[in-house]
Amino acid sequence: MRYLAPLALLLVAACAGPTASRPPKEPGPVALPKTPPEDGTGGGKAKRDRHFAVHVVDVGTGLGVFVEGPDFTLVYDAGSNDDLETGAGNRFVAYLKAARPDLKRIDHVILSHPHRDHVELLPDVVDQFAVREVWDSGGLNPICGYRRFVEAVSKSEARYHTAGAAGTREVDFGKKVCNLGPTVRVRFDAAIAEGTPVPLGAGASMTFLHVDGKSYGSDDANRNSLVMLLALDDAKVLFMGDAEAGSRADPTAAESPKSAEGQVLAQYKKKLRADVLIAGHHGSKSSSRKVFVDAVRPKFSVISSGPMQYGKVTLPDAEVVEELQAAGKVLRTDVDDEACARAEKKIGPAKDGRPGGCSNIRIDIDDGKVRADYVQ
């Protein structure tokens, strides 16, 4: 395999603090292997020659993930509550361009649910890359990021899938949002089918395990989170979005049967085993119940979080971190947000007072073997 010039590597030090939720010191970072070309020539490779990479981008208080295989690319969420610059200063787009300077097409864009910390940076992705398929819960939220996202999708050539039926119709936000009109006309493709694998490329598929078309209009878009299981040869990665298990409680508490996490566990318990868990709701005690983590049995858990509080809580919760550490290795994007705000070298704008850009995480999968570490 040939190699690109590697991205600059970041030695990760533990951030001192009195709480148990702070991450431990991690070993030195690993070099980034060259990613495959975009022309699909990797699709015919033998299994032992296929390489997949999952990048969890440090976007401050939020979530943004980029996945690449020999013949496909995928984005799952891109948003932040505090690293909000768009356009040329978009942290997530800056990472895409640093990791893959040749990237022009993204095959699949998935929005788990329309909260700012999952969608705010995503419109630029749709605007700047040729997107083939968009997968969106369809839950409506009249905020700038989601309004811009729907506008960008409506102007693109992407096939747009939600939990709703196919057809062309007006999406009504009820008011003018972000200097855009209250309605936008959108053509929707076939509805998302829960439990049915979607082929991505050679050795790769994704299966949505939670597609909620009933909670639209609720005041909690977390209930709409698209939960997705990604199969990459023999390895699996489980994306939870902000799927919750119920109210905030100790991880030993029971799952609420009406919750997204509870429904996924009830319907797919025997299929949840995954090598990597992208932890639900930024490591909150509202998600990741012990019974659920026991079903997943992750070797690696990734928590994407930052310094901005949710209500009066800074995530992740220490109890959830400890629960995930009991299952395997935990990596976090909030290793040292205070120092990152002043960092002279990081992905995207530097010394900008914003917490993102330093603690990016990369998971490499070769022949079913999974490695994970921090990179910059």
Steps between C-alpha positions, in 0.01 A plus 500: 500500500633844410496781755389860501701760686366437853308756693689657789488268801379603842642359823207483735549583866245449770328810623541540875180530696318364801220319318510136400366589157823655373679276245815311598828565329508328165796337325671683217305542176536289192588597144214532257505255209418623154132488425378341176415697185148620441449341162372169632805300392527351850165324471642184349771455759524180698377524856852493644594803289201716591546788740231699678536807720254665738591856601328657802576868454555733795225756436485630856170426672334288233548206265640456150620173345659425163525141371695384196547169323664396175195603298273713720493794740248582771431779748297449817405835656707819507399751762614694803362717777813712534724451193248657268692678225378403156641564154879523490524447877289184512697262723345183362554594136858599584558151634355338187731705280805429717434126517396465134623787280364309198148467642229624265211260559331375814276205434288513814419781743307396811343746742403315816264777618465878454672643808764770457782285641435245224399712198651849516812420292323265258355746242854588387566130438199476267596827330869421447491133402298295252268302729320193366265401783369685805343318795311713752259404778261761366439651841446874449686761704478871402864588563748659262717193447213268411325758282825552307549125478158437344556794263836357391353154444210644297749668265725196467462190286503272804228244558333600827369230733305550824258290703224654289364386166649586163368796305541873449361726772552820694695488824341766720714650777215727606709816485792662323822338623855622443387746230338213312129470430267300725452227238722308262389257229683168521490178300518199732618159387404161648449493876774362723438131566587396854693175532584471129872514408598773255804405287779758512779331307720193503473337842298788645136566588293702744180404678271746675381356831278789605290700254238704683225647289253535788663754731513784244387822656612393846712744697779244529667425167726249676209257466542524123866397501599270216693213659727336245713184502790515256651170382853522357611149407500317835501816713196697614452857619181607679387864468247608764451871426316636804287190551407486868408224744274720710561779748839563658580206727778269610613262222359206700146639465253326272436611145176684436314274255379804307848652464704475182777304673244276668328426169829422328597262781162326495493449123865443412673372815662206321628724220650780711847352547742764369873565516449875532222694673452867420340570836150644512430858608863597556543262794193617694334297775188514286662238273736199509328287761707205622265245346543673165880525524511133601314413179737707284823392677713766327877471486509876449251766605524853364348797682469822302445786742625844600496769768158652437240382748174325417267661749729515802700189413835473326514170314610227514377379836765323708274201561458438127873533436569241769237266357653522151853459638390174658413375151809620312711801409337844506611786275366853532505817294515726809849405617610859570253750360640795693848457353352422158331841489848659509679244283717642221466187287177309462254394232318809373547851642770515770519712817135586448370455853288205391535150648505289183778379275743321733373163625394334176464123513568254220394136492672282240360166391704250301390139448255537787768621741425830671748765619414838649702803608511879507623701202513862393 
